[in-house]
Amino acid sequence: YIVAFDLGRDAQGRWCLLAQRTQGPSGLGYVLHNRLVISRQFPEAFRELRVQHIATSYRALLDSVERRASALVPAGDTPRVVLLTPGPYSETYFEHAYLARYLGLPLVEGGDLTVRGEQLFLKTVEGLERVHGVLRRVDDDWCDPLELRPDSALGVPGLVQAARAGTVVVANALGSAFLETPAVQGFLPAICQRLLGQTLALPALPSWWCGEAAAWADARGRLGELVARSTFPSGVRTSRVLPADAQAIEADPDAYTLQARLLLAHAPTWRAGTTPSVQLRPAVVRVYAIADAAGRWHVLPGGMTRVAGRNDRHGGESISMQRGGASMDTWVLTDGAVDSFSMLPSRLSVDDLVARRRPVASRTGENLFWLGRYTERTEQQVRLARVTLALIDSEADAGHAELRALTELAVSSGLVPWGVPGLDRAPGLFERAVLGTVGDSAGGGACSVAFNLRAIEQAAMALRERLSSEHWGLIGHQREAFSQGVQVPGGTSQLPARTQVLAALDRLATHLAAATGAQSDRMTRDHGWRLLTVGRLVERLSGVATRWRCFLAAQALGRAAGVELLLELCDSLITFRARYQHHEDLLPLTEVLVLDSTNPRSVAGVLRRLRTELGKLPGSGAGGAQPLLSMLPAEGAGITLDDLRGLGEAALAARLLALSDGLVAAAAALADDVGARYFSLARGEDRPI
């Protein structure tokens, strides 16, 4: 469907073919981005020089895949085509996202797709949706861990079998990577003569595949003049430069291809800075040929010129974007009419509006779900750390029961490691544990504030296109600001001071409040947003119930100090004081933190919103969200004021402890069930491998 050629020119102006890219040629997204940027910067030159437009070629690529895929759908239906990317950690992810948005294709990773019955499906929160075409940017070896590389986490198990069965169109076809080997170039003159009866119009870089005895014998005496490359790339996208060692080549001649050295011609580049200047850098041009729906080939009227970076020591012979290279827009001028085709329709119809309401992919829903969970989890951690550190430094009348409750809560939430002596036994050691863990973002602090902030950023990274620029900037800023706030000057191994950490936690609490507002006020209320909200509420339900359980189990609510601590941890102290002043017995505390459905931090308030959002998720019938709702109390918090009438303090505490245990278990089971129902979509599907 698409092939790219790297062309180089020597110092005498002679062009030759350096390499060909056939499995998933990269760069089309960069070509498009370069063209849009440069044409806007120099509109007069772009128009007066009659630079040919490139949109038609992109349309031809999409039409070619869709036409093949249309044979897999009923007449009149539109096939679903997706763009498969290795993910945000790929060095070319930007162009994948840019190209997918331009072509109007869903950008998917291997985990978004699944094969059922030799057919490929996209996992969405509304269920499985059939995929008929894949424009892939994942290399051959990584596309299917069942039949290719078993260690691949980028591919789709069963994709090879689906392609073999003819139920999905894969562009480019699996196996096309073979043609990228530099060994092919040595045979191109004979191939051209055999297939076309012609000589090559453009010579290829002289190449000798050492697996051919005659070629190895011819090149052996000139190793110092040649470059040795790996014939079959392994673990990397392109052929590697290897030491041209005769003994190593003799041991495994098939693995080596020798090529002539080519010192590349230079292109002028503009270097900004204190002393702007024009500099000459080695350059390579990548051009693209695209097959249209009728099977004819068209050369893209443009391309991507890559120039070596300033510090690229290899720029004289090869150019790598990984070593600081850059790309330039490449213009093709025309004497005829400039193509006016645009990928955008002049006017949108009702059908266009319906078609643009894309489903929420399961991976997107899962990242939103965990963004909500990690945001809520971090808020709870921040509040717990502030209360704990402030209590150690104060003269508050906290007894052993309250200190044991805080110790149990800090340990269970990961604020301090297991085995640290409790607040009631060694407050100094406990404080040091909190100060040492709160800013630890490595594996040792897997539940720390810093770790959770990094988890928020990682989840948001996969959701970049759904977040406002302010929201995205805030997420990065809050992590960086907190990391700097708890850092000890000079990078010593000493712990930060308590006052320093408290100040950093106070600032972070403000940032988190802003992030929560962005989630609530700046996101479209689709199923993805509902899953984000469900994630927050599940985490809050678990947190509130865990706080109740720790304080009740330690019998820490019999005194004013314990009541005030729990209210502070549940962010309900102002509400309680406005309603009950200094009545600090268990019953009014239960009314505010358990039964009051208007309090967003109470059990009833969390459950009310949770039931509402779960009920709006797709599949609200018996086979959809209803089983999720059945895991929660049907109304309120599961108990009413009438249920508590006449109960003494001990009986009331026992009733609340049982309720808390049940809610903690329900929150954990609900989170697992949401994942199985909307993210993995694996329930009831046993597949032979």
Solvent accessible surface area in square Angstrom, and as a share of the most:
residue,aa,sasa,rsa
1,Y,49,0.19
2,I,3,0.01
3,V,22,0.13
4,A,0,0.00
5,F,65,0.27
6,D,5,0.03
7,L,30,0.15
8,G,0,0.00
9,R,97,0.35
10,D,17,0.09
11,A,84,0.65
12,Q,131,0.58
13,G,37,0.36
14,R,158,0.58
15,W,97,0.34
16,C,13,0.08
17,L,18,0.09
18,L,29,0.14
19,A,21,0.16
20,Q,13,0.06
21,R,29,0.11
22,T,12,0.07
23,Q,11,0.05
24,G,3,0.03
25,P,0,0.00
26,S,21,0.13
27,G,1,0.01
28,L,1,0.01
29,G,0,0.00
30,Y,45,0.17
31,V,0,0.00
32,L,4,0.02
33,H,60,0.27
34,N,21,0.11
35,R,12,0.04
36,L,57,0.28
37,V,59,0.34
38,I,47,0.24
39,S,22,0.14
40,R,181,0.66
41,Q,115,0.51
42,F,107,0.45
43,P,54,0.34
44,E,97,0.43
45,A,40,0.31
46,F,26,0.11
47,R,154,0.56
48,E,131,0.59
49,L,91,0.45
50,R,102,0.37
51,V,1,0.01
52,Q,33,0.15
53,H,65,0.29
54,I,7,0.03
55,A,12,0.09
56,T,63,0.36
57,S,8,0.05
58,Y,0,0.00
59,R,65,0.24
60,A,15,0.12
61,L,0,0.00
62,L,9,0.04
63,D,52,0.27
64,S,6,0.04
65,V,1,0.01
66,E,43,0.19
67,R,143,0.52
68,R,156,0.57
69,A,0,0.00
70,S,48,0.31
71,A,89,0.69
72,L,53,0.26
73,V,19,0.11
74,P,94,0.59
75,A,108,0.84
76,G,84,0.81
77,D,80,0.41
78,T,112,0.65
79,P,14,0.09
80,R,62,0.22
81,V,6,0.04
82,V,0,0.00
83,L,0,0.00
84,L,0,0.00
85,T,0,0.00
86,P,32,0.20
87,G,2,0.02
88,P,33,0.21
89,Y,176,0.67
90,S,28,0.18
91,E,120,0.54
92,T,29,0.17
93,Y,46,0.18
94,F,99,0.41
95,E,1,0.01
96,H,5,0.02
97,A,30,0.23
98,Y,58,0.22
99,L,2,0.01
100,A,3,0.03
101,R,166,0.60
102,Y,61,0.23
103,L,10,0.05
104,G,33,0.32
105,L,16,0.08
106,P,23,0.15
107,L,37,0.19
108,V,2,0.01
109,E,30,0.13
110,G,4,0.04
111,G,51,0.49
112,D,0,0.00
113,L,6,0.03
114,T,9,0.05
115,V,13,0.08
116,R,27,0.10
117,G,74,0.71
118,E,74,0.33
119,Q,61,0.27
120,L,0,0.00
121,F,35,0.15
122,L,4,0.02
123,K,28,0.12
124,T,0,0.00
125,V,2,0.01
126,E,102,0.46
127,G,22,0.21
128,L,64,0.32
129,E,49,0.22
130,R,57,0.21
131,V,0,0.00
132,H,18,0.08
133,G,0,0.00
134,V,0,0.00
135,L,3,0.01
136,R,1,0.00
137,R,11,0.04
138,V,2,0.01
139,D,27,0.14
140,D,13,0.07
141,D,66,0.34
142,W,63,0.22
143,C,0,0.00
144,D,0,0.00
145,P,27,0.17
146,L,83,0.41
147,E,81,0.36
148,L,71,0.35
149,R,70,0.26
150,P,117,0.74
151,D,93,0.48
152,S,10,0.06
153,A,97,0.75
154,L,61,0.31
155,G,7,0.07
156,V,0,0.00
157,P,54,0.34
158,G,10,0.10
159,L,1,0.00
160,V,23,0.13
161,Q,57,0.25
162,A,0,0.00
163,A,35,0.27
164,R,145,0.53
165,A,45,0.35
166,G,43,0.41
167,T,25,0.15
168,V,8,0.04
169,V,22,0.12
170,V,12,0.07
171,A,0,0.00
172,N,9,0.05
173,A,59,0.46
174,L,46,0.23
175,G,50,0.48
176,S,25,0.16
177,A,26,0.20
178,F,130,0.54
179,L,87,0.43
180,E,15,0.07
181,T,6,0.04
182,P,10,0.06
183,A,8,0.06
184,V,20,0.11
185,Q,4,0.02
186,G,32,0.31
187,F,77,0.32
188,L,36,0.18
189,P,75,0.47
190,A,67,0.52
191,I,70,0.36
192,C,17,0.10
193,Q,93,0.41
194,R,207,0.75
195,L,136,0.67
196,L,120,0.60
197,G,50,0.48
198,Q,111,0.49
199,T,111,0.64
200,L,55,0.27
201,A,113,0.87
202,L,69,0.34
203,P,76,0.48
204,A,15,0.11
205,L,17,0.09
206,P,71,0.45
207,S,14,0.09
208,W,41,0.14
209,W,64,0.22
210,C,2,0.01
211,G,26,0.25
212,E,72,0.32
213,A,84,0.65
214,A,72,0.56
215,A,12,0.09
216,W,21,0.07
217,A,75,0.58
218,D,83,0.43
219,A,0,0.00
220,R,114,0.42
221,G,75,0.72
222,R,86,0.31
223,L,28,0.14
224,G,71,0.68
225,E,106,0.48
226,L,6,0.03
227,V,17,0.10
228,A,1,0.01
229,R,51,0.19
230,S,5,0.03
231,T,1,0.01
232,F,108,0.45
233,P,44,0.28
234,S,80,0.52
235,G,50,0.48
236,V,72,0.41
237,R,73,0.27
238,T,55,0.32
239,S,22,0.14
240,R,111,0.40
241,V,91,0.52
242,L,37,0.18
243,P,107,0.67
244,A,40,0.31
245,D,68,0.35
246,A,32,0.25
247,Q,150,0.67
248,A,39,0.30
249,I,0,0.00
250,E,81,0.36
251,A,89,0.69
252,D,72,0.37
253,P,45,0.28
254,D,66,0.34
255,A,31,0.24
256,Y,31,0.12
257,T,0,0.00
258,L,0,0.00
259,Q,5,0.02
260,A,24,0.19
261,R,120,0.44
262,L,25,0.13
263,L,123,0.61
264,L,6,0.03
265,A,19,0.15
266,H,92,0.41
267,A,18,0.14
268,P,82,0.52
269,T,21,0.12
270,W,167,0.59
271,R,100,0.36
272,A,75,0.58
273,G,53,0.51
274,T,140,0.81
275,T,109,0.64
276,P,74,0.47
277,S,43,0.28
278,V,96,0.55
279,Q,46,0.20
280,L,118,0.59
281,R,39,0.14
282,P,16,0.10
283,A,16,0.12
284,V,5,0.03
285,V,28,0.16
286,R,12,0.05
287,V,34,0.20
288,Y,1,0.00
289,A,11,0.09
290,I,1,0.00
291,A,12,0.09
292,D,17,0.09
293,A,36,0.28
294,A,62,0.48
295,G,52,0.50
296,R,154,0.56
297,W,138,0.49
298,H,82,0.36
299,V,105,0.60
300,L,2,0.01
301,P,32,0.20
302,G,4,0.04
303,G,0,0.00
304,M,7,0.03
305,T,15,0.09
306,R,30,0.11
307,V,6,0.04
308,A,2,0.02
309,G,9,0.08
310,R,150,0.55
311,N,120,0.62
312,D,15,0.08
313,R,221,0.81
314,H,95,0.43
315,G,2,0.02
316,G,27,0.26
317,E,66,0.30
318,S,33,0.21
319,I,15,0.08
320,S,18,0.12
321,M,76,0.34
322,Q,138,0.61
323,R,101,0.37
324,G,54,0.52
325,G,14,0.13
326,A,52,0.40
327,S,32,0.20
328,M,64,0.28
329,D,28,0.14
330,T,32,0.18
331,W,71,0.25
332,V,64,0.37
333,L,101,0.50
334,T,28,0.16
335,D,152,0.79
336,G,41,0.39
337,A,88,0.68
338,V,46,0.27
339,D,46,0.24
340,S,102,0.66
341,F,79,0.33
342,S,63,0.40
343,M,27,0.12
344,L,131,0.65
345,P,64,0.40
346,S,119,0.77
347,R,212,0.77
348,L,87,0.43
349,S,56,0.36
350,V,113,0.65
351,D,111,0.57
352,D,46,0.24
353,L,93,0.46
354,V,87,0.50
355,A,73,0.57
356,R,130,0.48
357,R,189,0.69
358,R,117,0.43
359,P,36,0.23
360,V,13,0.08
361,A,18,0.14
362,S,3,0.02
363,R,46,0.17
364,T,24,0.14
365,G,0,0.00
366,E,69,0.31
367,N,30,0.16
368,L,0,0.00
369,F,3,0.01
370,W,80,0.28
371,L,0,0.00
372,G,0,0.00
373,R,30,0.11
374,Y,41,0.15
375,T,1,0.01
376,E,1,0.00
377,R,60,0.22
378,T,0,0.00
379,E,29,0.13
380,Q,29,0.13
381,Q,5,0.02
382,V,3,0.02
383,R,58,0.21
384,L,4,0.02
385,A,0,0.00
386,R,72,0.26
387,V,15,0.08
388,T,0,0.00
389,L,0,0.00
390,A,49,0.38
391,L,22,0.11
392,I,39,0.20
393,D,86,0.44
394,S,56,0.36
395,E,178,0.80
396,A,59,0.46
397,D,105,0.54
398,A,23,0.18
399,G,23,0.22
400,H,120,0.53
401,A,22,0.17
402,E,3,0.01
403,L,32,0.16
404,R,114,0.42
405,A,0,0.00
406,L,0,0.00
407,T,21,0.12
408,E,82,0.37
409,L,7,0.04
410,A,0,0.00
411,V,15,0.08
412,S,54,0.35
413,S,38,0.24
414,G,19,0.18
415,L,0,0.00
416,V,3,0.02
417,P,68,0.43
418,W,195,0.68
419,G,78,0.75
420,V,36,0.21
421,P,37,0.23
422,G,6,0.06
423,L,5,0.02
424,D,39,0.20
425,R,183,0.67
426,A,22,0.17
427,P,67,0.42
428,G,43,0.41
429,L,101,0.50
430,F,0,0.00
431,E,22,0.10
432,R,142,0.52
433,A,18,0.14
434,V,0,0.00
435,L,16,0.08
436,G,36,0.35
437,T,14,0.08
438,V,0,0.00
439,G,32,0.30
440,D,44,0.23
441,S,43,0.28
442,A,63,0.49
443,G,64,0.61
444,G,75,0.72
445,G,2,0.02
446,A,54,0.42
447,C,55,0.33
448,S,0,0.00
449,V,0,0.00
450,A,11,0.08
451,F,61,0.25
452,N,1,0.00
453,L,2,0.01
454,R,95,0.35
455,A,11,0.09
456,I,3,0.01
457,E,27,0.12
458,Q,93,0.41
459,A,9,0.07
460,A,0,0.00
461,M,71,0.32
462,A,27,0.21
463,L,2,0.01
464,R,100,0.36
465,E,127,0.57
466,R,71,0.26
467,L,12,0.06
468,S,32,0.21
469,S,77,0.50
470,E,105,0.47
471,H,1,0.00
472,W,67,0.24
473,G,40,0.38
474,L,34,0.17
475,I,2,0.01
476,G,17,0.16
477,H,95,0.43
478,Q,2,0.01
479,R,49,0.18
480,E,86,0.39
481,A,23,0.17
482,F,5,0.02
483,S,56,0.36
484,Q,129,0.57
485,G,12,0.11
486,V,16,0.09
487,Q,110,0.49
488,V,25,0.14
489,P,113,0.71
490,G,80,0.77
491,G,61,0.58
492,T,71,0.41
493,S,119,0.77
494,Q,130,0.58
495,L,62,0.31
496,P,15,0.10
497,A,56,0.44
498,R,56,0.20
499,T,97,0.57
500,Q,51,0.23
501,V,0,0.00
502,L,36,0.18
503,A,42,0.33
504,A,2,0.01
505,L,0,0.00
506,D,67,0.35
507,R,116,0.42
508,L,2,0.01
509,A,28,0.22
510,T,92,0.54
511,H,34,0.15
512,L,2,0.01
513,A,65,0.51
514,A,52,0.40
515,A,3,0.02
516,T,31,0.18
517,G,35,0.33
518,A,12,0.09
519,Q,4,0.02
520,S,53,0.34
521,D,116,0.60
522,R,132,0.48
523,M,16,0.07
524,T,105,0.61
525,R,118,0.43
526,D,40,0.21
527,H,42,0.19
528,G,0,0.00
529,W,20,0.07
530,R,43,0.16
531,L,0,0.00
532,L,2,0.01
533,T,6,0.03
534,V,0,0.00
535,G,0,0.00
536,R,18,0.07
537,L,2,0.01
538,V,1,0.00
539,E,17,0.08
540,R,17,0.06
541,L,1,0.00
542,S,29,0.18
543,G,9,0.09
544,V,6,0.03
545,A,1,0.01
546,T,23,0.13
547,R,13,0.05
548,W,4,0.01
549,R,81,0.30
550,C,8,0.05
551,F,0,0.00
552,L,16,0.08
553,A,70,0.54
554,A,14,0.11
555,Q,152,0.68
556,A,0,0.00
557,L,13,0.07
558,G,72,0.69
559,R,102,0.37
560,A,49,0.38
561,A,24,0.18
562,G,0,0.00
563,V,0,0.00
564,E,75,0.34
565,L,20,0.10
566,L,0,0.00
567,L,0,0.00
568,E,59,0.26
569,L,5,0.02
570,C,5,0.03
571,D,68,0.35
572,S,2,0.01
573,L,44,0.22
574,I,151,0.77
575,T,49,0.29
576,F,0,0.00
577,R,56,0.20
578,A,80,0.62
579,R,100,0.37
580,Y,54,0.21
581,Q,98,0.43
582,H,144,0.64
583,H,117,0.52
584,E,42,0.19
585,D,69,0.36
586,L,7,0.03
587,L,82,0.41
588,P,15,0.10
589,L,0,0.00
590,T,0,0.00
591,E,35,0.16
592,V,0,0.00
593,L,0,0.00
594,V,2,0.01
595,L,32,0.16
596,D,15,0.08
597,S,44,0.28
598,T,109,0.63
599,N,12,0.06
600,P,70,0.44
601,R,60,0.22
602,S,0,0.00
603,V,3,0.02
604,A,1,0.01
605,G,0,0.00
606,V,1,0.01
607,L,0,0.00
608,R,114,0.42
609,R,80,0.29
610,L,0,0.00
611,R,45,0.16
612,T,64,0.37
613,E,16,0.07
614,L,0,0.00
615,G,30,0.29
616,K,105,0.44
617,L,3,0.01
618,P,21,0.13
619,G,47,0.45
620,S,67,0.43
621,G,45,0.43
622,A,93,0.72
623,G,69,0.67
624,G,7,0.07
625,A,0,0.00
626,Q,86,0.38
627,P,46,0.29
628,L,0,0.00
629,L,38,0.19
630,S,84,0.54
631,M,59,0.26
632,L,11,0.05
633,P,31,0.19
634,A,91,0.70
635,E,141,0.63
636,G,35,0.33
637,A,1,0.01
638,G,41,0.40
639,I,9,0.04
640,T,77,0.45
641,L,95,0.47
642,D,96,0.50
643,D,63,0.33
644,L,7,0.04
645,R,181,0.66
646,G,82,0.79
647,L,68,0.34
648,G,44,0.42
649,E,99,0.45
650,A,85,0.66
651,A,47,0.37
652,L,5,0.03
653,A,29,0.22
654,A,62,0.48
655,R,94,0.34
656,L,2,0.01
657,L,56,0.28
658,A,65,0.51
659,L,30,0.15
660,S,5,0.03
661,D,64,0.33
662,G,42,0.40
663,L,5,0.03
664,V,26,0.15
665,A,64,0.49
666,A,15,0.12
667,A,2,0.01
668,A,59,0.46
669,A,43,0.34
670,L,0,0.00
671,A,10,0.08
672,D,107,0.55
673,D,21,0.11
674,V,0,0.00
675,G,18,0.18
676,A,28,0.22
677,R,45,0.17
678,Y,6,0.02
679,F,13,0.05
680,S,50,0.32
681,L,23,0.12
682,A,52,0.40
683,R,134,0.49
684,G,78,0.75
685,E,76,0.34
686,D,142,0.74
687,R,109,0.40
688,P,134,0.84
689,I,176,0.89
